[in-house]
């Protein structure tokens, strides 16, 4: 069974108590966003490291947040 992007985000919210909007706000405060998207000079690995450290997310869930911040997914 394949997990949908929406299910990833729901699992992340259940684990962290943070919604996708919350992660966008946190990324904005960290200076990772420009015009609502992940800045091009910010590498995915930097964001993944932050999410693993601060929220104990696994790699797949952290990459889902990266995709969200890149606006690859709604």
Biopython code that builds the backbone (N, CA, C, O; Angstrom):
import numpy as np
from Bio.PDB.StructureBuilder import StructureBuilder

atoms = [
    (1, "UNK", "N", (0.841, -1.189, 0.000)),
    (1, "UNK", "CA", (0.000, 0.000, 0.000)),
    (1, "UNK", "C", (0.881, 1.245, 0.000)),
    (1, "UNK", "O", (1.849, 1.332, 0.755)),
    (2, "UNK", "N", (0.547, 2.174, -0.826)),
    (2, "UNK", "CA", (1.312, 3.407, -0.943)),
    (2, "UNK", "C", (0.702, 4.487, -0.056)),
    (2, "UNK", "O", (-0.512, 4.688, -0.056)),
    (3, "UNK", "N", (1.546, 5.174, 0.695)),
    (3, "UNK", "CA", (1.087, 6.242, 1.580)),
    (3, "UNK", "C", (1.009, 7.536, 0.767)),
    (3, "UNK", "O", (1.948, 7.884, 0.052)),
    (4, "UNK", "N", (-0.103, 8.237, 0.882)),
    (4, "UNK", "CA", (-0.274, 9.485, 0.150)),
    (4, "UNK", "C", (0.452, 10.627, 0.865)),
    (4, "UNK", "O", (0.790, 10.536, 2.046)),
    (5, "UNK", "N", (0.675, 11.677, 0.127)),
    (5, "UNK", "CA", (1.311, 12.858, 0.699)),
    (5, "UNK", "C", (0.470, 13.404, 1.845)),
    (5, "UNK", "O", (0.995, 13.808, 2.883)),
    (6, "UNK", "N", (-0.847, 13.410, 1.641)),
    (6, "UNK", "CA", (-1.762, 13.890, 2.685)),
    (6, "UNK", "C", (-1.605, 13.057, 3.958)),
    (6, "UNK", "O", (-1.593, 13.602, 5.062)),
    (7, "UNK", "N", (-1.483, 11.741, 3.803)),
    (7, "UNK", "CA", (-1.309, 10.860, 4.961)),
    (7, "UNK", "C", (0.014, 11.147, 5.663)),
    (7, "UNK", "O", (0.082, 11.123, 6.892)),
    (8, "UNK", "N", (1.072, 11.420, 4.886)),
    (8, "UNK", "CA", (2.353, 11.799, 5.498)),
    (8, "UNK", "C", (2.159, 13.019, 6.388)),
    (8, "UNK", "O", (2.601, 13.040, 7.537)),
    (9, "UNK", "N", (1.490, 14.038, 5.844)),
    (9, "UNK", "CA", (1.294, 15.273, 6.606)),
    (9, "UNK", "C", (0.429, 15.042, 7.842)),
    (9, "UNK", "O", (0.681, 15.622, 8.898)),
    (10, "UNK", "N", (-0.578, 14.203, 7.709)),
    (10, "UNK", "CA", (-1.424, 13.877, 8.863)),
    (10, "UNK", "C", (-0.617, 13.157, 9.941)),
    (10, "UNK", "O", (-0.776, 13.439, 11.128)),
    (11, "UNK", "N", (0.245, 12.232, 9.531)),
    (11, "UNK", "CA", (1.100, 11.516, 10.486)),
    (11, "UNK", "C", (2.076, 12.457, 11.179)),
    (11, "UNK", "O", (2.330, 12.331, 12.377)),
    (12, "UNK", "N", (2.618, 13.397, 10.418)),
    (12, "UNK", "CA", (3.548, 14.377, 10.989)),
    (12, "UNK", "C", (2.821, 15.241, 12.021)),
    (12, "UNK", "O", (3.346, 15.504, 13.103)),
    (13, "UNK", "N", (1.620, 15.674, 11.679)),
    (13, "UNK", "CA", (0.853, 16.512, 12.612)),
    (13, "UNK", "C", (0.501, 15.729, 13.875)),
    (13, "UNK", "O", (0.563, 16.271, 14.979)),
    (14, "UNK", "N", (0.132, 14.453, 13.716)),
    (14, "UNK", "CA", (-0.191, 13.624, 14.883)),
    (14, "UNK", "C", (1.037, 13.454, 15.785)),
    (14, "UNK", "O", (0.917, 13.448, 17.010)),
    (15, "UNK", "N", (2.209, 13.316, 15.175)),
    (15, "UNK", "CA", (3.443, 13.108, 15.951)),
    (15, "UNK", "C", (3.927, 14.388, 16.624)),
    (15, "UNK", "O", (4.365, 14.363, 17.774)),
    (16, "UNK", "N", (3.845, 15.512, 15.900)),
    (16, "UNK", "CA", (4.462, 16.751, 16.384)),
    (16, "UNK", "C", (3.474, 17.771, 16.942)),
    (16, "UNK", "O", (3.858, 18.665, 17.697)),
    (17, "UNK", "N", (2.208, 17.635, 16.572)),
    (17, "UNK", "CA", (1.231, 18.648, 16.942)),
    (17, "UNK", "C", (1.317, 19.887, 16.065)),
    (17, "UNK", "O", (0.668, 20.895, 16.344)),
    (18, "UNK", "N", (2.114, 19.814, 15.008)),
    (18, "UNK", "CA", (2.307, 20.951, 14.091)),
    (18, "UNK", "C", (1.640, 20.669, 12.754)),
    (18, "UNK", "O", (1.814, 19.595, 12.178)),
    (19, "UNK", "N", (0.881, 21.634, 12.268)),
    (19, "UNK", "CA", (0.222, 21.530, 10.972)),
    (19, "UNK", "C", (1.194, 21.956, 9.868)),
    (19, "UNK", "O", (2.251, 22.520, 10.152)),
    (20, "UNK", "N", (0.836, 21.688, 8.612)),
    (20, "UNK", "CA", (1.667, 22.205, 7.518)),
    (20, "UNK", "C", (1.875, 23.723, 7.602)),
    (20, "UNK", "O", (2.971, 24.222, 7.346)),
    (21, "UNK", "N", (0.822, 24.441, 7.958)),
    (21, "UNK", "CA", (0.942, 25.902, 8.112)),
    (21, "UNK", "C", (1.937, 26.257, 9.216)),
    (21, "UNK", "O", (2.692, 27.221, 9.090)),
    (22, "UNK", "N", (1.935, 25.476, 10.299)),
    (22, "UNK", "CA", (2.884, 25.711, 11.387)),
    (22, "UNK", "C", (4.323, 25.535, 10.894)),
    (22, "UNK", "O", (5.201, 26.335, 11.217)),
    (23, "UNK", "N", (4.553, 24.477, 10.107)),
    (23, "UNK", "CA", (5.908, 24.248, 9.594)),
    (23, "UNK", "C", (6.335, 25.356, 8.636)),
    (23, "UNK", "O", (7.504, 25.741, 8.606)),
    (24, "UNK", "N", (5.397, 25.862, 7.863)),
    (24, "UNK", "CA", (5.728, 27.009, 6.983)),
    (24, "UNK", "C", (6.143, 28.216, 7.832)),
    (24, "UNK", "O", (7.127, 28.887, 7.521)),
    (25, "UNK", "N", (5.397, 28.486, 8.894)),
    (25, "UNK", "CA", (5.718, 29.619, 9.777)),
    (25, "UNK", "C", (7.074, 29.428, 10.455)),
    (25, "UNK", "O", (7.865, 30.367, 10.542)),
    (26, "UNK", "N", (7.339, 28.222, 10.931)),
    (26, "UNK", "CA", (8.625, 27.941, 11.576)),
    (26, "UNK", "C", (9.780, 28.094, 10.584)),
    (26, "UNK", "O", (10.830, 28.639, 10.924)),
    (27, "UNK", "N", (9.580, 27.614, 9.363)),
    (27, "UNK", "CA", (10.616, 27.746, 8.338)),
    (27, "UNK", "C", (10.840, 29.210, 7.975)),
    (27, "UNK", "O", (11.972, 29.624, 7.724)),
    (28, "UNK", "N", (9.775, 29.984, 7.948)),
    (28, "UNK", "CA", (9.891, 31.418, 7.676)),
    (28, "UNK", "C", (10.718, 32.092, 8.767)),
    (28, "UNK", "O", (11.599, 32.900, 8.474)),
    (29, "UNK", "N", (10.432, 31.758, 10.030)),
    (29, "UNK", "CA", (11.182, 32.340, 11.156)),
    (29, "UNK", "C", (12.658, 31.963, 11.118)),
    (29, "UNK", "O", (13.511, 32.739, 11.548)),
    (30, "UNK", "N", (12.962, 30.762, 10.597)),
    (30, "UNK", "CA", (14.349, 30.323, 10.489)),
    (30, "UNK", "C", (15.055, 30.950, 9.282)),
    (30, "UNK", "O", (16.265, 30.798, 9.117)),
    (31, "UNK", "N", (14.298, 31.648, 8.448)),
    (31, "UNK", "CA", (14.892, 32.288, 7.278)),
    (31, "UNK", "C", (15.020, 31.371, 6.077)),
    (31, "UNK", "O", (15.775, 31.664, 5.150)),
    (32, "UNK", "N", (14.291, 30.261, 6.084)),
    (32, "UNK", "CA", (14.375, 29.294, 4.993)),
    (32, "UNK", "C", (13.496, 29.653, 3.792)),
    (32, "UNK", "O", (13.701, 29.119, 2.701)),
    (33, "UNK", "N", (12.532, 30.541, 3.974)),
    (33, "UNK", "CA", (11.578, 30.845, 2.905)),
    (33, "UNK", "C", (11.798, 32.228, 2.315)),
    (33, "UNK", "O", (12.253, 33.158, 2.980)),
    (34, "UNK", "N", (11.455, 32.319, 1.044)),
    (34, "UNK", "CA", (11.425, 33.588, 0.337)),
    (34, "UNK", "C", (10.211, 33.535, -0.586)),
    (34, "UNK", "O", (10.057, 32.586, -1.354)),
    (35, "UNK", "N", (9.363, 34.532, -0.517)),
    (35, "UNK", "CA", (8.130, 34.569, -1.310)),
    (35, "UNK", "C", (7.297, 33.312, -1.101)),
    (35, "UNK", "O", (6.665, 32.818, -2.034)),
    (36, "UNK", "N", (7.297, 32.797, 0.122)),
    (36, "UNK", "CA", (6.469, 31.654, 0.459)),
    (36, "UNK", "C", (7.026, 30.298, 0.069)),
    (36, "UNK", "O", (6.384, 29.277, 0.313)),
    (37, "UNK", "N", (8.204, 30.267, -0.529)),
    (37, "UNK", "CA", (8.815, 29.001, -0.952)),
    (37, "UNK", "C", (10.205, 28.868, -0.338)),
    (37, "UNK", "O", (10.823, 29.847, 0.081)),
    (38, "UNK", "N", (10.675, 27.617, -0.299)),
    (38, "UNK", "CA", (12.024, 27.357, 0.180)),
    (38, "UNK", "C", (13.026, 28.102, -0.700)),
    (38, "UNK", "O", (12.995, 27.991, -1.926)),
    (39, "UNK", "N", (13.911, 28.857, -0.060)),
    (39, "UNK", "CA", (14.926, 29.592, -0.819)),
    (39, "UNK", "C", (15.792, 28.613, -1.599)),
    (39, "UNK", "O", (16.082, 27.516, -1.120)),
    (40, "UNK", "N", (16.201, 29.003, -2.785)),
    (40, "UNK", "CA", (16.986, 28.117, -3.644)),
    (40, "UNK", "C", (18.370, 27.824, -3.085)),
    (40, "UNK", "O", (18.973, 26.806, -3.425)),
    (41, "UNK", "N", (18.878, 28.703, -2.235)),
    (41, "UNK", "CA", (20.205, 28.467, -1.662)),
    (41, "UNK", "C", (20.158, 27.588, -0.411)),
    (41, "UNK", "O", (21.204, 27.266, 0.153)),
    (42, "UNK", "N", (18.979, 27.202, 0.022)),
    (42, "UNK", "CA", (18.831, 26.324, 1.188)),
    (42, "UNK", "C", (18.731, 24.889, 0.686)),
    (42, "UNK", "O", (17.835, 24.553, -0.089)),
    (43, "UNK", "N", (19.643, 24.062, 1.127)),
    (43, "UNK", "CA", (19.674, 22.660, 0.707)),
    (43, "UNK", "C", (18.683, 21.842, 1.529)),
    (43, "UNK", "O", (18.449, 22.123, 2.704)),
    (44, "UNK", "N", (18.114, 20.842, 0.900)),
    (44, "UNK", "CA", (17.159, 19.965, 1.573)),
    (44, "UNK", "C", (17.779, 19.348, 2.822)),
    (44, "UNK", "O", (17.100, 19.200, 3.838)),
    (45, "UNK", "N", (19.051, 18.989, 2.760)),
    (45, "UNK", "CA", (19.721, 18.369, 3.899)),
    (45, "UNK", "C", (19.721, 19.248, 5.137)),
    (45, "UNK", "O", (19.627, 18.743, 6.256)),
    (46, "UNK", "N", (19.824, 20.546, 4.949)),
    (46, "UNK", "CA", (19.795, 21.481, 6.084)),
    (46, "UNK", "C", (18.426, 21.465, 6.748)),
    (46, "UNK", "O", (18.324, 21.454, 7.975)),
    (47, "UNK", "N", (17.378, 21.463, 5.938)),
    (47, "UNK", "CA", (16.019, 21.437, 6.471)),
    (47, "UNK", "C", (15.746, 20.095, 7.145)),
    (47, "UNK", "O", (15.152, 20.045, 8.223)),
    (48, "UNK", "N", (16.180, 19.009, 6.508)),
    (48, "UNK", "CA", (15.991, 17.669, 7.073)),
    (48, "UNK", "C", (16.689, 17.566, 8.428)),
    (48, "UNK", "O", (16.118, 17.032, 9.379)),
    (49, "UNK", "N", (17.906, 18.068, 8.521)),
    (49, "UNK", "CA", (18.643, 18.028, 9.792)),
    (49, "UNK", "C", (17.887, 18.785, 10.881)),
    (49, "UNK", "O", (17.792, 18.307, 12.011)),
    (50, "UNK", "N", (17.350, 19.957, 10.555)),
    (50, "UNK", "CA", (16.558, 20.747, 11.506)),
    (50, "UNK", "C", (15.334, 19.968, 11.976)),
    (50, "UNK", "O", (15.054, 19.906, 13.173)),
    (51, "UNK", "N", (14.604, 19.373, 11.027)),
    (51, "UNK", "CA", (13.380, 18.653, 11.372)),
    (51, "UNK", "C", (13.668, 17.394, 12.184)),
    (51, "UNK", "O", (12.903, 17.042, 13.082)),
    (52, "UNK", "N", (14.758, 16.725, 11.873)),
    (52, "UNK", "CA", (15.145, 15.541, 12.656)),
    (52, "UNK", "C", (15.533, 15.944, 14.072)),
    (52, "UNK", "O", (15.139, 15.289, 15.037)),
    (53, "UNK", "N", (16.298, 17.012, 14.197)),
    (53, "UNK", "CA", (16.782, 17.473, 15.495)),
    (53, "UNK", "C", (15.657, 18.015, 16.372)),
    (53, "UNK", "O", (15.516, 17.619, 17.529)),
    (54, "UNK", "N", (14.866, 18.916, 15.819)),
    (54, "UNK", "CA", (13.862, 19.615, 16.617)),
    (54, "UNK", "C", (12.540, 18.867, 16.771)),
    (54, "UNK", "O", (11.814, 19.089, 17.740)),
    (55, "UNK", "N", (12.220, 17.978, 15.820)),
    (55, "UNK", "CA", (10.916, 17.324, 15.843)),
    (55, "UNK", "C", (10.998, 15.802, 15.793)),
    (55, "UNK", "O", (9.968, 15.129, 15.759)),
    (56, "UNK", "N", (12.200, 15.259, 15.787)),
    (56, "UNK", "CA", (12.426, 13.805, 15.761)),
    (56, "UNK", "C", (11.720, 13.137, 14.585)),
    (56, "UNK", "O", (11.236, 12.011, 14.699)),
    (57, "UNK", "N", (11.664, 13.840, 13.455)),
    (57, "UNK", "CA", (11.061, 13.252, 12.267)),
    (57, "UNK", "C", (12.061, 12.319, 11.599)),
    (57, "UNK", "O", (13.272, 12.533, 11.662)),
    (58, "UNK", "N", (11.540, 11.292, 10.966)),
    (58, "UNK", "CA", (12.374, 10.423, 10.150)),
    (58, "UNK", "C", (12.666, 11.103, 8.826)),
    (58, "UNK", "O", (12.109, 12.157, 8.519)),
    (59, "UNK", "N", (13.539, 10.493, 8.048)),
    (59, "UNK", "CA", (13.968, 11.100, 6.785)),
    (59, "UNK", "C", (12.788, 11.310, 5.822)),
    (59, "UNK", "O", (12.657, 12.379, 5.227)),
    (60, "UNK", "N", (11.941, 10.299, 5.671)),
    (60, "UNK", "CA", (10.817, 10.412, 4.741)),
    (60, "UNK", "C", (9.842, 11.510, 5.120)),
    (60, "UNK", "O", (9.378, 12.266, 4.266)),
    (61, "UNK", "N", (9.536, 11.593, 6.405)),
    (61, "UNK", "CA", (8.621, 12.639, 6.860)),
    (61, "UNK", "C", (9.261, 14.018, 6.714)),
    (61, "UNK", "O", (8.590, 14.979, 6.339)),
    (62, "UNK", "N", (10.540, 14.115, 7.006)),
    (62, "UNK", "CA", (11.234, 15.396, 6.846)),
    (62, "UNK", "C", (11.241, 15.822, 5.381)),
    (62, "UNK", "O", (11.059, 17.000, 5.074)),
    (63, "UNK", "N", (11.451, 14.865, 4.475)),
    (63, "UNK", "CA", (11.437, 15.192, 3.043)),
    (63, "UNK", "C", (10.042, 15.612, 2.579)),
    (63, "UNK", "O", (9.918, 16.395, 1.637)),
    (64, "UNK", "N", (9.004, 15.108, 3.219)),
    (64, "UNK", "CA", (7.647, 15.556, 2.898)),
    (64, "UNK", "C", (7.493, 17.035, 3.253)),
    (64, "UNK", "O", (6.851, 17.787, 2.520)),
    (65, "UNK", "N", (8.073, 17.444, 4.362)),
    (65, "UNK", "CA", (8.017, 18.866, 4.738)),
    (65, "UNK", "C", (8.840, 19.695, 3.754)),
    (65, "UNK", "O", (8.436, 20.799, 3.389)),
    (66, "UNK", "N", (9.982, 19.178, 3.325)),
    (66, "UNK", "CA", (10.782, 19.883, 2.309)),
    (66, "UNK", "C", (9.941, 20.078, 1.047)),
    (66, "UNK", "O", (9.922, 21.174, 0.485)),
    (67, "UNK", "N", (9.247, 19.035, 0.597)),
    (67, "UNK", "CA", (8.390, 19.145, -0.592)),
    (67, "UNK", "C", (7.295, 20.188, -0.359)),
    (67, "UNK", "O", (6.972, 20.971, -1.253)),
    (68, "UNK", "N", (6.740, 20.190, 0.826)),
    (68, "UNK", "CA", (5.723, 21.191, 1.174)),
    (68, "UNK", "C", (6.314, 22.597, 1.062)),
    (68, "UNK", "O", (5.697, 23.493, 0.486)),
    (69, "UNK", "N", (7.508, 22.780, 1.615)),
    (69, "UNK", "CA", (8.130, 24.112, 1.595)),
    (69, "UNK", "C", (8.543, 24.523, 0.187)),
    (69, "UNK", "O", (8.572, 25.712, -0.129)),
    (70, "UNK", "N", (8.860, 23.557, -0.651)),
    (70, "UNK", "CA", (9.183, 23.853, -2.046)),
    (70, "UNK", "C", (7.931, 24.068, -2.876)),
    (70, "UNK", "O", (7.999, 24.442, -4.047)),
    (71, "UNK", "N", (6.783, 23.824, -2.251)),
    (71, "UNK", "CA", (5.472, 23.891, -2.896)),
    (71, "UNK", "C", (5.366, 22.887, -4.029)),
    (71, "UNK", "O", (4.705, 23.128, -5.039)),
    (72, "UNK", "N", (6.040, 21.739, -3.837)),
    (72, "UNK", "CA", (5.912, 20.650, -4.783)),
    (72, "UNK", "C", (4.578, 19.946, -4.566)),
    (72, "UNK", "O", (4.040, 19.307, -5.470)),
    (73, "UNK", "N", (4.056, 20.076, -3.346)),
    (73, "UNK", "CA", (2.777, 19.469, -2.974)),
    (73, "UNK", "C", (1.957, 20.549, -2.263)),
    (73, "UNK", "O", (2.513, 21.480, -1.681)),
    (74, "UNK", "N", (0.621, 20.411, -2.319)),
    (74, "UNK", "CA", (-0.228, 21.423, -1.659)),
    (74, "UNK", "C", (-0.154, 21.352, -0.155)),
    (74, "UNK", "O", (-0.808, 22.136, 0.533)),
]
sb = StructureBuilder()
sb.init_structure("model")
sb.init_model(0)
sb.init_chain("A")
sb.init_seg("    ")
for serial, (resi, resn, name, xyz) in enumerate(atoms, 1):
    if name == "N":
        sb.init_residue(resn, " ", resi, " ")
    sb.init_atom(name, np.array(xyz, "f"), 0.0, 1.0, " ", f" {name:<3s}", serial, name[0])
structure = sb.get_structure()
